[in-house]
Amino acid sequence: MKKTLKEFINENSFGMEYIEVFSNPNIQDKEWKAFHYQIRLYGEDGNHIDFFYSMGTGIKGSPKTLDVMESLLSDFRCVTDNSFNDFCDDLGYDPDSIKVQNTHRLCSRNANDFRNLIGYSLFNEFLSVEVE
């Protein structure tokens, strides 16, 4: 049986801090109503990565580690071992769009930062977990 995302988080002692911010500089649709956060995600050894995270206004409460990591998992699965064209095909994006290129670049950068934080082996394990 595959490991769940919740089990993965607990086994590897991930922690998270956040602050609410006025905007997310990575959001290209400025009309989208959302709550924006700057997230600091800690690995087991206390090292961390920082990134922005947004939740639509229909989601009540503050960001939870499980929800943030589920979003990262979804993003990372789209860019890891996929070309830009595969990314566009999988998500129905126009490969000629500058916005899409920026989104792909951001997801790839975050995936690389997370891989550097936890190491290749654990990163590959992360990509294979089940979401409940």
C-alpha positions in Angstrom: 0.0 0.0 0.0 1.3 3.4 -0.9 2.1 6.0 1.7 -0.4 8.9 2.1 0.6 12.5 2.0 -0.3 12.9 5.6 1.9 9.9 6.6 4.8 11.4 4.5 4.4 14.8 6.3 4.4 13.2 9.8 7.2 10.8 9.1 9.5 13.5 7.9 8.6 16.2 10.5 7.6 18.9 8.1 6.5 22.1 9.7 5.2 25.4 8.4 4.8 29.0 9.3 3.0 31.6 7.3 2.1 35.3 7.3 -0.8 36.8 5.4 0.3 39.2 2.8 -1.6 41.7 0.6 -0.9 40.1 -2.7 1.0 37.2 -4.4 3.4 38.5 -6.9 3.1 35.3 -8.9 -0.6 35.6 -9.5 -1.1 36.9 -13.0 -4.9 37.2 -12.8 -5.1 40.4 -10.7 -9.0 40.1 -10.7 -8.9 36.7 -8.8 -10.1 37.2 -5.3 -8.0 35.2 -2.9 -6.2 35.2 0.5 -2.4 35.4 0.0 0.3 34.0 2.2 4.1 33.9 2.4 4.9 30.3 3.5 8.0 29.0 5.2 8.1 25.2 5.0 10.6 23.5 7.3 12.3 20.2 6.6 13.3 17.7 9.3 16.7 19.3 9.8 15.3 22.8 10.3 16.2 24.0 6.8 13.4 25.7 4.9 12.1 27.1 1.7 9.9 30.2 1.3 7.2 30.7 -1.3 3.9 32.4 -1.9 0.6 30.5 -1.6 -3.0 31.7 -2.4 -6.4 30.3 -1.4 -9.6 31.3 -3.0 -12.0 33.2 -0.8 -14.4 30.2 -0.6 -11.8 28.4 1.5 -12.3 29.3 5.1 -9.5 29.3 7.7 -5.8 29.5 7.6 -3.5 27.4 5.4 -2.7 24.0 6.7 0.5 22.1 6.1 -1.4 19.2 4.4 -3.3 21.5 2.0 -0.1 23.5 1.1 1.9 20.3 0.5 -1.0 18.8 -1.6 -0.8 21.9 -3.8 3.0 21.6 -4.1 2.6 17.9 -5.0 0.1 18.7 -7.7 2.5 21.4 -9.1 5.6 19.3 -8.9 4.0 16.3 -10.6 3.2 18.6 -13.6 6.8 19.8 -14.1 9.0 16.9 -12.8 10.3 14.8 -15.7 8.0 16.7 -18.1 8.9 19.1 -20.9 7.3 22.5 -21.2 5.2 21.1 -24.0 4.1 18.1 -21.9 3.1 20.5 -19.2 1.0 22.5 -21.6 -0.6 19.4 -23.1 -1.4 17.9 -19.7 -3.1 21.1 -18.4 -4.6 22.4 -21.7 -2.4 25.5 -21.8 -1.3 27.4 -24.8 2.5 26.9 -25.2 2.8 30.3 -26.8 1.6 32.1 -23.7 4.1 34.1 -21.7 1.9 33.7 -18.6 2.1 29.9 -19.0 5.8 30.0 -19.5 6.1 32.0 -16.2 3.9 29.5 -14.4 6.0 26.6 -15.6 9.2 28.4 -14.6 7.8 29.1 -11.1 6.6 25.5 -10.6 10.0 24.2 -11.7 11.9 26.6 -9.5 9.8 25.6 -6.5 10.2 21.9 -7.3 14.0 22.4 -7.5 14.0 24.3 -4.2 12.0 21.6 -2.5 14.2 18.8 -4.0 17.3 20.6 -2.6 15.6 20.9 0.8 14.7 17.2 1.2 17.1 15.4 -1.2 16.4 13.4 -4.4 15.3 10.2 -2.7 12.8 11.8 -0.4 11.6 14.1 -3.3 10.9 11.0 -5.4 9.0 9.4 -2.5 7.0 12.6 -2.2 6.0 12.4 -5.8 4.6 8.9 -5.3 2.4 9.5 -2.2 -1.3 9.2 -2.4 -3.6 12.1 -1.7 -6.5 11.2 0.5 
